[in-house]
Amino acid sequence: MTTEPQSNLTPSSDKLWNVLLHLSPILGLGLIGPLVVYLVTKKDAGSSIPDHAKETLNFHISMFIYVMISAVLTLVIIGIVLLFICAIVSIVLAVIGAVKASDGIVYRYPLCIRFVN
């Protein structure tokens, strides 16, 4: 008799982890938080945490690329505006993702390149 791996987390703690994943840039964890959580939970059957971690990780990688491009473009002044836009978009979308996660919905970030599948 074999059993599938069970998650020790209750649905309410799943929601908490999902919200914290989306708020990781605001909490100062940036890319590292979702990466660690994804690597630890990617084999949890029946848990929504890996899906949220994967989506958040993809968004942070995408934002990192956008910020690097904007940093290079500061040489022609437009990059300063783009850096400001990247910061605002990152915060706003993180809050929207956290609200959706608290409702039990996996939020798909717009303008996100899907690196981790």
RANORDA-V957241 format. One record per run of one state. SS is the DSSP state (H for helix, E for strand, C for the rest). FROM is the first residue (numbers start at 1). LEN is the number of residues. If there is no record, write none. Layout:
SS,FROM,LEN / SS,FROM,LEN
//
This chain:
C,1,10 / H,11,12 / C,23,1 / H,24,4 / C,28,2 / H,30,12 / C,42,7 / H,49,28 / C,77,1 / H,78,25 / C,103,15
//
